[in-house]
Amino acid sequence: MTAATQTYEEKLQTLSEGSVHQHFDPWIDIDWDNPDYAIHHDDPRWVLPKADALGRSEWYQALPLERQIEIGLWRQANVTKVGLQFENILIRGLMEYVMGLPNGSPEYRYVTHEATEETHHTQMFQEFVNRTGIDVPGGPRYFRALAPFLPLAARPLSIVFFMGVLAGEEPIDHLQKAILREGTDGTVMHPLLTRIMQIHIAEEARHISFAHEYLKRNVPRVGRFQKGVLSVVFPVIMRLLGDAIMVPGKEMTKQVGVPKKVLQETFWDSPEARAMLSDVFYDVRALAEELDLMNPVSRRVWKALKIDGAGARYRSEPVKPSSRKSSDRKPSVRKAA
């Protein structure tokens, strides 16, 4: 039976079985004490790849190698830390969500599988940060201040919560896949970071799939007015949480001396940077089309937030230059993944 013909309950069963038969433990599946995994602050493999918006900037590429390494390692550690913080919020939200599920709910088993995997991810991410020896803050201050309250939305505003789940998972997943693809083109990456990304991508595929399926099941059930509100809320959540994860805060200027002007242009003032920002939400725009959340008003919101464009034809389709054009064009028909 293909995924396209499975019921919601059958898809949850498939995802749960995947969690049983293909899962990772950071203390078993990563050889932390392997000499090849040691982190040295003069290792050129910490130079940021061009898949990273800062790594692609002319300012960064013009720096001496020592500065590129210093900033690159700080950036990788901080992205990992903010990923840890997001997954901490997600775990608490998932636990809040399952507290309201009735006995016999097919969602309970899968959601707790996901929470288990996310817990392992936080262990893996924190261990990496610890081994860098850099005291990075992670997300911006407002994100950290709101962190205790965001999980409380999981029950009363479950659709909005799972939109937020995608807003956190999609940017990190997109960035990590882009970095690994760049590594296949001859770019030398640090093997510890490569292994962490491989594990994270493998398990996040299930987590993103569940969020997609949850929204596809529940958004069509809401009334016309609610759907109109959700159509506008969706892109706002994507941009706000996407920026919280991808855009470094003021600490990057204070700790490693990246000028504010450079950060402002890199995230996301230049045309090339805006194209990268749009690429991050390639899959999500396709989902919005599928959920009938793209309408004249919401399209203007996507455009105003600079995250408009065409949607993917299938999950994880590599972004093509033509897809970066305005979402005002006729949407493509998405195939089942």
C-alpha positions in Angstrom: 0.0 0.0 0.0 1.4 3.4 -1.0 1.5 6.4 1.3 -1.0 8.1 -1.0 -3.7 5.4 -0.3 -3.0 4.9 3.4 -5.5 6.2 6.0 -4.2 8.7 8.6 -4.1 5.9 11.2 -2.1 3.6 8.8 0.4 6.4 8.2 0.9 6.8 11.9 1.5 3.1 12.2 4.1 3.3 9.4 5.8 6.2 11.1 5.8 4.4 14.5 7.3 1.2 12.9 10.0 3.3 11.3 10.8 4.7 14.7 11.2 1.2 16.0 13.3 -0.2 13.1 15.4 2.8 12.2 16.4 4.9 15.2 19.6 6.3 16.6 21.2 6.7 20.1 23.9 9.4 20.2 25.9 7.5 22.7 25.9 4.4 20.6 25.8 5.7 17.0 28.4 8.4 17.4 32.0 7.5 18.4 32.6 10.7 20.3 36.1 9.7 21.4 37.2 8.9 17.8 40.4 11.0 17.2 38.9 12.0 13.8 36.0 13.6 15.6 38.1 15.8 17.9 37.3 19.5 17.6 40.3 21.8 17.1 39.9 25.6 16.8 42.4 25.8 14.0 40.7 23.1 11.8 39.9 24.6 8.3 37.0 22.2 8.1 35.1 24.7 10.2 35.1 27.2 7.4 31.4 27.8 6.6 30.1 26.2 3.4 28.4 28.4 0.8 25.1 26.6 1.7 25.1 28.9 4.8 24.0 32.4 4.1 26.9 33.9 6.0 29.4 31.5 4.4 28.3 32.7 1.0 28.8 36.4 1.8 31.6 38.3 0.2 32.6 39.8 3.5 33.1 36.3 5.1 35.0 34.9 2.1 37.4 37.9 2.1 38.4 37.2 5.7 41.7 35.5 6.7 41.4 31.7 7.1 41.8 32.0 10.9 38.9 34.3 11.2 36.8 32.2 8.9 37.4 29.2 11.1 36.7 31.1 14.3 33.4 32.5 13.0 32.5 29.2 11.3 32.8 27.1 14.4 30.8 29.7 16.5 28.1 29.7 13.8 27.9 25.9 13.7 27.8 25.7 17.5 25.1 28.4 17.7 22.8 26.9 15.1 23.1 23.6 16.9 22.2 25.3 20.2 19.1 27.0 18.8 18.1 23.6 17.3 18.4 22.1 20.8 16.3 24.9 22.3 13.6 24.5 19.6 13.5 20.7 20.2 13.2 21.3 23.9 10.1 23.4 23.3 8.8 20.7 20.9 9.2 17.9 23.4 7.3 19.8 26.1 4.6 20.7 23.6 4.3 17.1 22.4 3.9 15.9 26.0 1.3 18.6 26.6 -0.5 17.4 23.5 -0.7 13.8 24.4 -2.1 14.6 27.8 -5.3 15.5 26.1 -5.5 12.4 23.9 -8.2 9.8 24.7 -7.4 6.1 25.3 -7.0 4.3 22.0 -5.7 7.3 20.1 -3.4 6.2 17.3 -1.5 9.5 17.7 -0.2 8.7 21.2 2.3 6.0 20.2 3.8 8.0 17.4 4.0 11.3 19.2 5.8 9.7 22.1 8.2 8.0 19.7 9.0 11.4 18.2 9.5 12.9 21.7 12.0 10.1 22.5 13.9 10.8 19.3 13.9 14.6 19.9 15.3 14.0 23.4 18.2 12.1 21.8 18.7 15.0 19.4 19.0 17.4 22.3 21.6 15.2 23.9 23.5 15.0 20.7 23.4 18.7 20.1 24.4 19.7 23.6 27.3 17.3 23.5 28.5 18.9 20.3 28.2 22.4 21.8 30.0 21.3 24.9 32.9 19.9 22.9 33.4 23.1 21.0 34.1 24.9 24.3 32.1 27.9 23.1 29.5 29.5 25.3 26.9 30.2 22.5 23.5 31.6 23.4 21.4 29.9 20.7 18.2 31.7 19.8 17.5 35.4 20.2 16.5 36.7 23.7 12.8 37.0 22.8 12.8 33.4 21.6 14.3 32.2 24.9 12.0 34.3 26.9 8.9 32.8 25.2 10.2 29.3 25.4 8.4 28.4 28.7 5.0 29.4 27.3 5.1 28.2 23.7 4.4 24.5 24.6 1.2 25.5 26.3 -0.3 26.1 22.8 -0.1 22.4 21.9 -3.6 21.5 23.1 -5.8 24.6 22.7 -4.1 25.7 19.5 -2.9 22.4 18.1 -3.0 23.4 14.5 -1.0 26.5 15.1 1.4 24.5 17.3 2.1 22.0 14.5 2.5 24.9 12.1 5.2 26.1 14.5 6.7 22.6 14.5 7.2 22.9 10.7 8.5 26.4 11.1 11.3 25.1 13.3 12.0 21.8 11.6 12.0 22.8 7.9 14.7 25.5 8.1 17.2 23.3 10.0 16.4 20.3 7.7 16.8 22.5 4.6 20.1 23.9 5.8 21.6 20.6 6.8 20.6 18.9 3.5 22.1 21.8 1.6 25.4 21.5 3.6 25.6 17.7 3.1 24.9 18.1 -0.7 27.7 20.6 -0.9 29.9 18.1 0.9 29.3 15.6 -2.0 30.7 18.2 -4.4 34.2 18.0 -2.8 33.8 20.4 0.1 35.7 18.9 3.1 33.4 18.9 6.2 34.2 17.9 9.8 33.2 14.3 10.2 31.5 14.8 13.6 29.2 17.5 12.3 28.5 15.4 9.2 27.5 12.4 11.4 25.3 14.5 13.5 23.5 16.0 10.5 23.0 12.5 8.9 21.3 11.2 12.1 19.2 14.3 12.5 18.0 14.4 8.8 17.1 10.7 8.9 14.8 11.0 11.9 13.5 14.5 11.1 12.0 13.1 7.9 9.4 11.2 10.1 8.8 14.3 12.3 8.2 16.5 9.3 6.0 13.9 7.7 3.8 13.7 10.8 3.4 17.5 11.0 2.3 17.5 7.4 -0.2 14.7 7.9 -1.6 16.2 11.0 -2.3 19.5 9.2 -3.7 17.8 6.1 -6.1 15.9 8.4 -7.2 18.8 10.6 -7.0 22.0 8.6 -9.8 20.9 6.2 -12.1 20.3 9.3 -12.1 24.0 10.4 -14.7 26.5 9.4 -14.2 29.1 6.6 -13.4 32.0 9.0 -10.8 29.9 10.9 -9.2 28.7 7.7 -8.9 32.4 6.6 -7.1 33.2 9.8 -4.8 30.2 9.5 -3.9 31.2 6.0 -2.5 34.4 7.3 -1.0 33.0 10.5 0.9 30.2 8.6 3.4 32.5 6.8 3.9 34.7 9.8 4.8 31.7 12.0 7.2 30.5 9.3 9.0 33.7 9.1 9.2 34.5 12.8 10.4 31.0 13.9 12.5 30.6 10.8 14.4 33.8 11.6 14.7 32.7 15.3 16.6 29.6 14.1 18.6 30.9 11.2 19.5 34.5 12.0 22.2 34.9 14.7 21.6 37.5 17.4 23.6 40.4 18.7 25.9 38.0 20.5 27.6 37.1 17.2 28.7 40.7 17.0 29.8 40.8 20.6 31.6 37.4 20.7 33.2 37.1 17.3 33.0 40.6 15.9 30.7 40.1 12.9 29.5 43.7 12.0 25.8 44.4 12.4 25.7 45.7 8.9 27.0 42.4 7.5 24.4 40.4 9.5 21.6 42.7 8.3 22.6 42.4 4.6 23.2 38.6 4.9 19.9 38.0 6.7 18.0 39.0 4.4 18.6 42.3 2.6 20.6 41.3 -0.5 18.7 39.7 -3.5 20.8 36.5 -3.2 20.0 36.2 0.5 16.3 36.7 -0.1 16.4 33.9 -2.7 18.0 31.6 -0.1 15.3 32.6 2.4 12.6 31.8 -0.1 14.2 28.4 -0.8 13.8 27.4 2.9 10.0 27.3 2.6 9.8 25.5 -0.8 8.1 22.5 0.7 5.9 24.5 3.1 4.4 26.6 0.3 3.4 23.4 -1.5 1.7 22.3 1.7 -0.1 25.6 2.0 -1.4 25.1 -1.5 -2.6 21.6 -0.7 -4.3 22.8 2.5 -6.1 25.6 0.5 -4.3 28.2 2.6 -3.1 30.2 -0.4 -5.6 32.9 -1.2 -5.3 36.5 -2.5 -4.8 37.9 1.1 -2.4 35.2 2.3 -0.3 35.4 -0.9 0.3 39.1 -0.1 1.5 38.1 3.3 3.9 35.5 2.0 5.2 38.1 -0.4 5.4 40.9 2.2 7.5 38.6 4.4 9.8 37.8 1.4 9.1 34.0 1.6 6.9 33.7 -1.4 7.6 31.6 -4.5 6.5 28.4 -6.1 5.9 25.3 -4.1 7.7 21.9 -4.5 6.1 19.2 -6.6 7.1 16.6 -4.0 8.7 16.6 -0.6 12.4 17.5 -0.6 12.5 18.4 -4.3 15.8 20.3 -4.9 15.1 24.0 -5.4 15.3 25.2 -9.0 16.1 28.9 -9.9 12.7 29.3 -11.6 10.9 28.3 -8.3 12.1 31.5 -6.7 9.8 33.6 -8.8 6.6 35.1 -7.2 4.0 32.8 -5.9 1.4 34.8 -7.9 2.1 32.4 -10.8 -0.1 29.4 -11.3 0.7 26.9 -8.5 2.1 23.5 -9.5 0.2 20.3 -8.7 2.0 18.5 -5.9 2.6 14.8 -6.2 2.3 12.5 -3.3 5.6 11.7 -1.6 
